[in-house]
Amino acid sequence: MEFFTYPALLITIIFFIGLILFGSLIKYHFDGGRKYQLLIKISLFLANIPMTLNKMIRSKSFNSLKPPILTKHKNKKRFEQFVPCKRDGLLVLPRYDHSLNKAVVDVIDINNFEIIHTYQQNILKKNKNENPIKLEYYHPLILDDGSLISEGTYSPLFKINFNSNLKWINDEVVFHHSKAIDHEENIWIPGRLKPYSKYVKQFQHPIPDFRDDAIIKINSDGKILYKKSVIEILIENKLGDMVNKLKKTVSDPIHLNCIEPALVDSRYWKKGDLFLSLKHHSAIVLYRPNTNKVIDYITGPFAQQHDVDIISEKEISLFNNNNFFTDNEYSEVLIYNFEKKEFRKLFNDQLKKENFKTYSSGMSQILNDGALMVEEENHGRIILFNNKGVKEWEFINKDQNQKIGLISWSRIIEDQLFIKKFKSLVKNEKRQII
């Protein structure tokens, strides 16, 4: 029997014509075309099927929004301590628990790794600009009264009280990534603007999901006090060749993932200045909001970094995802010295030994005594090294069924007054239960 019969040949020709038309529609869409919207929507839906199926397989669920079940550290214990050490600190641990089928925030006494309190809230509300909330807790911030502010990764911002009761939701913009308190007790959070900022509007950007990242300041009641597009900041300071980037079909030209406010003056920055981590520029920007001036634009031996922190009057640290084309096997923690204008790596041999790599997200925190906490977010692991680089403990986010879930930017609190207040809230809650 001949394979290339007339019907088979006709079907093959129709298939290739359809494939060409499909590709042409996708290209037309990303080149800024605005016609044939129904056909484009169908084409984009079909194009997303492989990614959606992959997410379902990884999460072992028909819900493609459910976080994946992780496997890299499946043979390790949930928690293991290697060096006994007394530490007065609280670990704020946002994590996905597959056995509970939801995200929670555990507050853990790192002296004994006992969970002393858990926040959990199911918020069912659609963001007017994007999809329904996929509730995670991303880099949650706990205030003095025990209330918690967070968002679900590119979603509205919300506040819950100590008992996880909802206090408010702000869906004016899409919020994401870091949360940090400044010297005036206000909170800085990255966000995405819709309607777009003036320069993006000026270009009438054709990409429907174009991401106009902004720095946003709110108060503890959720009111926006200040917002400024990062694209505006760069254009007005003649940095980053943003005009040409806006002309291209790039949906996420900035990817702001961390805002670190300066709490005191130094020789290299002033109180109120902001360090901004721009992942897709592989750059750290030192920005002064009250004058709209970029004081410094730092690039170096890092690629697609996250989580910039001020660690002294002349140094910052950053979490280098290290996503170069070559020599990119391990993530790193870098220290930049403003006085020497030099970078150095912190505990790099130890991170290599631990096979530590997270392609996206991830964070680091240097504690008061020089110890280092690192979070391998893509694989649900946290490691604490002491100031000599010796591994004190390791945590894998395993649930009661040994399934590993994501961790979404933890933090260690060392403020003794805060710890005393929080533990008092915990004791009062236990008394009320009894």
C-alpha positions as CSV (number, residue, x, y, z in Angstrom):
1,M,0.0,0.0,0.0
2,E,1.4,3.4,-0.9
3,F,1.7,5.8,1.9
4,F,1.4,9.0,-0.2
5,T,-2.1,8.4,-1.4
6,Y,-4.1,11.4,-2.5
7,P,-6.0,11.8,0.8
8,A,-2.9,11.5,2.9
9,L,-1.1,14.0,0.7
10,L,-4.0,16.4,1.0
11,I,-4.1,16.1,4.8
12,T,-0.4,16.7,5.0
13,I,-0.6,19.8,2.9
14,I,-3.5,21.1,4.9
15,F,-1.6,20.4,8.2
16,F,1.4,22.4,7.0
17,I,-0.7,25.3,5.8
18,G,-2.4,25.3,9.2
19,L,0.9,25.2,11.0
20,I,2.2,28.2,8.9
21,L,-1.0,30.2,9.6
22,F,-0.8,29.3,13.3
23,G,2.8,30.5,13.5
24,S,2.0,33.6,11.5
25,L,-0.8,34.6,13.9
26,I,1.4,34.2,16.9
27,K,4.1,36.3,15.2
28,Y,1.5,38.9,14.1
29,H,0.3,39.1,17.7
30,F,3.7,39.7,19.2
31,D,4.6,42.1,16.5
32,G,1.8,44.3,17.7
33,G,-1.1,43.3,15.4
34,R,-4.5,44.1,16.7
35,K,-6.8,42.4,14.2
36,Y,-8.1,38.8,14.3
37,Q,-8.4,38.8,18.1
38,L,-10.6,35.7,18.2
39,L,-8.2,33.7,16.1
40,I,-5.3,35.0,18.2
41,K,-6.9,34.0,21.4
42,I,-7.5,30.5,20.1
43,S,-3.9,30.2,18.9
44,L,-2.5,31.4,22.2
45,F,-4.7,28.9,24.0
46,L,-3.4,26.1,21.8
47,A,0.2,27.3,22.2
48,N,-0.1,27.2,26.0
49,I,-1.4,23.6,26.1
50,P,2.1,22.0,26.5
51,M,3.0,24.3,29.3
52,T,-0.3,23.8,31.1
53,L,0.0,20.0,30.8
54,N,3.6,20.2,32.2
55,K,2.3,22.1,35.2
56,M,-0.4,19.6,35.8
57,I,2.0,16.7,35.6
58,R,4.5,18.4,38.0
59,S,1.7,19.3,40.5
60,K,-0.1,15.9,40.0
61,S,-3.3,17.9,39.7
62,F,-5.7,19.0,37.0
63,N,-5.4,22.5,38.5
64,S,-2.5,24.1,36.6
65,L,-2.3,26.9,39.2
66,K,-1.4,24.4,41.9
67,P,2.4,24.6,42.8
68,P,4.5,21.6,41.7
69,I,5.6,18.7,43.9
70,L,9.4,19.1,44.1
71,T,11.8,16.2,44.0
72,K,15.5,17.3,44.2
73,H,15.8,16.7,48.0
74,K,13.3,13.9,48.4
75,N,15.8,11.6,50.2
76,K,16.6,14.2,52.9
77,K,15.0,14.7,56.3
78,R,12.5,17.5,56.8
79,F,14.8,19.1,59.3
80,E,18.3,18.3,60.4
81,Q,20.6,20.1,62.8
82,F,24.3,19.7,62.3
83,V,25.8,22.1,64.8
84,P,24.0,22.9,68.1
85,C,23.6,26.7,68.5
86,K,21.4,28.8,70.7
87,R,19.8,31.6,68.6
88,D,17.1,34.1,69.7
89,G,15.3,34.5,66.4
90,L,12.0,33.8,64.6
91,L,11.9,32.2,61.2
92,V,8.9,33.5,59.2
93,L,8.4,30.6,56.8
94,P,5.9,31.0,53.9
95,R,5.4,27.6,52.3
96,Y,3.0,25.5,50.3
97,D,1.7,22.3,52.1
98,H,0.5,19.7,49.6
99,S,-1.2,17.7,52.3
100,L,-3.3,20.7,53.3
101,N,-3.6,21.8,49.6
102,K,-2.8,25.4,50.5
103,A,-0.2,27.8,51.6
104,V,0.6,28.7,55.2
105,V,3.0,30.9,57.1
106,D,4.7,29.2,60.0
107,V,6.5,31.3,62.6
108,I,9.3,29.1,64.0
109,D,11.6,29.6,67.0
110,I,15.0,28.8,65.5
111,N,16.4,28.0,68.9
112,N,14.5,24.7,68.9
113,F,12.7,24.8,65.5
114,E,9.3,24.7,67.2
115,I,6.4,26.1,65.2
116,I,4.9,28.6,67.7
117,H,2.2,30.1,65.4
118,T,0.7,29.6,61.9
119,Y,-1.1,32.0,59.6
120,Q,-3.6,30.5,57.1
121,Q,-6.2,32.3,55.1
122,N,-8.2,31.4,52.1
123,I,-9.0,34.7,50.2
124,L,-11.3,34.2,47.2
125,K,-11.2,37.4,45.2
126,K,-10.4,38.3,41.6
127,N,-7.9,40.9,40.7
128,K,-9.6,43.4,38.4
129,N,-6.4,43.5,36.2
130,E,-5.3,39.9,36.1
131,N,-6.3,36.4,37.1
132,P,-7.9,35.2,40.3
133,I,-5.6,35.1,43.3
134,K,-3.3,32.1,43.4
135,L,-2.9,32.3,47.1
136,E,0.6,31.9,48.3
137,Y,2.3,34.1,50.8
138,Y,5.2,35.9,49.2
139,H,7.8,37.4,51.5
140,P,5.2,38.1,54.3
141,L,5.8,41.0,56.6
142,I,4.7,40.7,60.2
143,L,3.9,43.9,62.0
144,D,4.3,44.7,65.8
145,D,0.7,43.9,66.5
146,G,1.1,40.4,65.0
147,S,-0.8,41.3,61.8
148,L,0.6,40.1,58.5
149,I,0.9,41.8,55.1
150,S,1.4,39.7,51.9
151,E,0.2,38.9,48.4
152,G,-0.2,35.7,46.4
153,T,2.4,36.4,43.7
154,Y,1.2,39.0,41.2
155,S,-2.1,39.6,43.0
156,P,-3.8,42.0,45.3
157,L,-2.1,42.9,48.6
158,F,-3.9,41.8,51.8
159,K,-3.6,42.2,55.5
160,I,-4.7,39.6,58.1
161,N,-4.6,39.9,61.8
162,F,-2.8,37.5,64.3
163,N,-5.8,35.1,64.1
164,S,-5.7,35.1,60.2
165,N,-8.9,37.2,59.9
166,L,-8.9,39.4,56.8
167,K,-8.4,43.2,57.6
168,W,-8.2,44.6,54.1
169,I,-7.4,44.0,50.4
170,N,-5.8,46.5,48.0
171,D,-6.3,45.5,44.4
172,E,-5.5,48.9,42.8
173,V,-2.4,47.4,41.2
174,V,-0.8,44.0,40.9
175,F,1.7,43.5,43.8
176,H,4.6,41.1,43.9
177,H,7.9,40.1,45.5
178,S,9.6,41.9,48.4
179,K,8.1,43.8,51.4
180,A,10.2,46.1,53.5
181,I,9.6,48.8,56.1
182,D,11.3,52.2,55.8
183,H,12.4,54.7,58.4
184,E,8.9,56.2,58.5
185,E,7.2,52.8,59.2
186,N,5.8,52.8,55.7
187,I,6.1,49.7,53.4
188,W,7.8,49.5,50.0
189,I,6.5,46.8,47.6
190,P,7.0,46.2,43.8
191,G,3.9,46.5,41.7
192,R,2.7,46.5,38.2
193,L,0.7,49.5,36.9
194,K,-2.5,49.4,34.9
195,P,-3.4,51.9,33.5
196,Y,0.2,52.2,32.3
197,S,2.6,55.0,33.2
198,K,3.1,58.0,30.8
199,Y,5.9,56.6,28.7
200,V,4.3,53.2,28.2
201,K,1.1,55.0,27.2
202,Q,3.0,57.2,24.8
203,F,4.3,54.1,23.0
204,Q,0.8,52.6,23.0
205,H,2.4,49.3,23.7
206,P,0.7,46.5,21.8
207,I,1.5,43.6,24.1
208,P,-1.7,43.0,26.1
209,D,0.2,41.6,29.2
210,F,3.0,44.2,29.1
211,R,4.4,44.6,32.6
212,D,5.0,48.1,33.8
213,D,6.8,47.5,37.1
214,A,6.7,50.2,39.7
215,I,7.9,51.1,43.2
216,I,5.0,51.5,45.6
217,K,4.8,52.8,49.1
218,I,1.8,52.0,51.3
219,N,1.0,52.6,54.9
220,S,-0.1,49.8,57.3
221,D,-3.8,50.5,56.4
222,G,-3.1,49.6,52.8
223,K,-3.3,53.1,51.4
224,I,-0.9,53.9,48.5
225,L,1.2,56.9,49.4
226,Y,3.5,56.9,46.4
227,K,4.1,55.1,43.2
228,K,6.6,55.5,40.3
229,S,7.2,53.4,37.2
230,V,10.7,52.0,37.0
231,I,10.6,52.6,33.2
232,E,9.9,56.3,34.0
233,I,12.8,56.3,36.5
234,L,15.3,54.9,33.9
235,I,14.1,57.1,31.0
236,E,14.2,60.3,33.1
237,N,17.7,59.4,34.3
238,K,18.8,58.4,30.8
239,L,19.6,54.8,31.8
240,G,19.0,51.3,30.4
241,D,18.1,52.3,26.8
242,M,14.5,52.0,27.7
243,V,13.1,53.8,24.7
244,N,14.5,51.2,22.4
245,K,13.3,48.4,24.7
246,L,9.8,49.8,24.6
247,K,9.8,49.7,20.8
248,K,10.5,46.0,20.9
249,T,8.0,43.2,21.7
250,V,9.3,42.5,25.2
251,S,6.6,41.9,27.7
252,D,8.7,42.1,30.9
253,P,11.6,44.5,30.3
254,I,12.3,45.3,34.0
255,H,11.2,42.5,36.4
256,L,11.6,44.4,39.7
257,N,12.0,41.9,42.4
258,C,13.3,43.7,45.5
259,I,13.1,47.1,47.1
260,E,15.5,47.7,50.0
261,P,15.0,51.1,51.8
262,A,18.0,52.8,53.5
263,L,17.1,53.4,57.2
264,V,20.1,55.6,58.0
265,D,22.6,57.9,56.2
266,S,26.0,56.7,55.0
267,R,28.8,58.1,52.8
268,Y,27.2,56.3,49.9
269,W,23.4,56.8,50.4
270,K,20.9,58.8,52.4
271,K,18.1,57.8,54.6
272,G,15.0,57.2,52.4
273,D,17.0,56.1,49.4
274,L,16.0,52.8,47.7
275,F,18.0,49.9,46.3
276,L,16.1,48.3,43.4
277,S,16.9,44.9,42.0
278,L,16.1,44.8,38.3
279,K,16.3,41.1,37.2
280,H,16.1,41.6,33.5
281,H,18.8,44.3,33.5
282,S,21.0,42.2,35.8
283,A,21.5,45.5,37.7
284,I,21.0,47.1,41.1
285,V,19.8,50.7,41.1
286,L,20.3,53.1,44.0
287,Y,17.4,55.6,43.6
288,R,16.5,58.7,45.6
289,P,12.7,59.2,45.4
290,N,12.6,62.8,46.8
291,T,14.8,64.1,43.9
292,N,14.0,61.4,41.2
293,K,17.7,60.8,40.8
294,V,19.5,57.5,40.2
295,I,22.6,57.7,42.4
296,D,24.2,54.5,41.2
297,Y,23.6,51.8,38.6
298,I,25.5,48.7,39.6
299,T,26.3,45.8,37.3
300,G,28.8,43.1,37.8
301,P,29.5,39.3,38.0
302,F,25.8,38.5,38.5
303,A,22.9,37.5,36.2
304,Q,19.1,37.8,37.0
305,Q,19.7,38.4,40.7
306,H,17.2,38.8,43.5
307,D,17.0,40.2,47.0
308,V,19.4,43.1,47.6
309,D,20.1,43.9,51.3
310,I,22.1,46.7,53.1
311,I,24.5,44.9,55.4
312,S,26.8,47.7,56.6
313,E,27.4,51.4,56.0
314,K,29.3,50.6,52.9
315,E,28.2,47.2,51.7
316,I,25.2,45.5,50.2
317,S,24.5,41.8,49.6
318,L,22.6,40.3,46.7
319,F,21.4,36.8,45.8
320,N,23.0,35.9,42.4
321,N,20.8,33.4,40.6
322,N,23.9,33.2,38.3
323,N,21.9,32.6,35.1
324,F,24.7,33.2,32.7
325,F,25.0,31.1,29.5
326,T,28.0,29.3,30.9
327,D,29.4,28.6,34.4
328,N,25.9,28.8,35.9
329,E,25.6,25.6,37.9
330,Y,25.3,27.2,41.3
331,S,23.6,30.2,42.8
332,E,25.8,32.6,44.8
333,V,25.7,35.3,47.5
334,L,27.7,38.4,46.5
335,I,28.9,41.3,48.7
336,Y,29.5,44.7,47.0
337,N,31.8,47.2,48.7
338,F,31.1,50.8,47.7
339,E,34.4,52.0,49.1
340,K,36.5,49.6,47.1
341,K,34.0,49.2,44.3
342,E,34.6,45.4,44.4
343,F,32.5,42.2,44.7
344,R,33.3,39.2,46.7
345,K,31.5,35.8,47.1
346,L,30.3,34.6,50.5
347,F,30.6,30.9,51.4
348,N,30.8,30.0,47.8
349,D,32.6,26.7,48.3
350,Q,29.9,25.6,50.7
351,L,27.1,26.5,48.3
352,K,28.8,24.5,45.6
353,K,29.2,21.5,48.0
354,E,25.5,21.7,48.7
355,N,24.7,21.7,45.0
356,F,22.7,24.9,45.7
357,K,20.9,26.3,42.7
358,T,17.6,28.1,42.1
359,Y,17.0,29.3,38.6
360,S,14.3,31.7,39.7
361,S,13.5,33.5,42.9
362,G,15.6,32.6,45.9
363,M,16.9,34.9,48.7
364,S,19.7,35.3,51.3
365,Q,19.9,37.0,54.7
366,I,23.1,37.8,56.6
367,L,22.3,37.7,60.4
368,N,23.7,40.0,63.0
369,D,26.6,37.7,63.9
370,G,27.5,37.1,60.3
371,A,25.7,33.8,59.8
372,L,24.0,33.3,56.4
373,M,20.6,31.9,55.6
374,V,19.9,31.0,52.0
375,E,16.7,29.8,50.4
376,E,16.7,27.5,47.4
377,E,13.1,28.4,46.5
378,N,12.7,26.2,43.4
379,H,13.5,23.1,45.5
380,G,11.9,23.9,48.8
381,R,15.1,24.1,50.9
382,I,16.6,26.5,53.5
383,I,20.2,26.3,54.8
384,L,21.7,28.2,57.7
385,F,25.5,28.5,57.8
386,N,27.2,30.0,60.9
387,N,29.7,32.8,60.5
388,K,32.5,30.3,59.9
389,G,30.6,28.8,56.9
390,V,29.7,25.6,58.8
391,K,26.2,24.3,58.1
392,E,24.1,24.6,61.3
393,W,20.8,23.3,60.0
394,E,18.9,22.4,56.9
395,F,15.1,22.5,56.3
396,I,13.2,20.8,53.5
397,N,9.6,21.8,53.1
398,K,8.1,18.3,53.4
399,D,4.5,17.8,54.4
400,Q,3.1,14.9,56.5
401,N,3.1,12.8,53.3
402,Q,6.7,13.6,52.5
403,K,5.7,15.7,49.5
404,I,8.0,18.8,49.0
405,G,6.4,22.2,48.4
406,L,7.7,25.6,47.4
407,I,9.0,28.1,49.9
408,S,8.3,31.7,49.0
409,W,10.9,34.1,50.6
410,S,11.3,33.5,54.2
411,R,13.0,35.9,56.7
412,I,14.6,35.6,60.2
413,I,13.6,38.2,62.7
414,E,16.3,39.0,65.3
415,D,14.7,42.2,66.9
416,Q,14.5,41.1,70.6
417,L,11.7,43.6,71.4
418,F,9.6,42.3,68.5
419,I,10.3,38.7,69.5
420,K,9.2,39.4,73.1
421,K,5.9,41.0,71.9
422,F,5.2,38.2,69.4
423,K,5.7,35.4,72.0
424,S,3.5,37.3,74.3
425,L,0.7,37.2,71.7
426,V,1.3,33.5,71.3
427,K,1.0,32.9,75.1
428,N,-2.2,35.0,75.2
429,E,-3.7,33.0,72.4
430,K,-3.0,29.7,74.2
431,R,-4.6,31.0,77.4
432,Q,-7.8,31.9,75.5
433,I,-7.9,28.4,73.9
434,I,-7.5,26.8,77.4
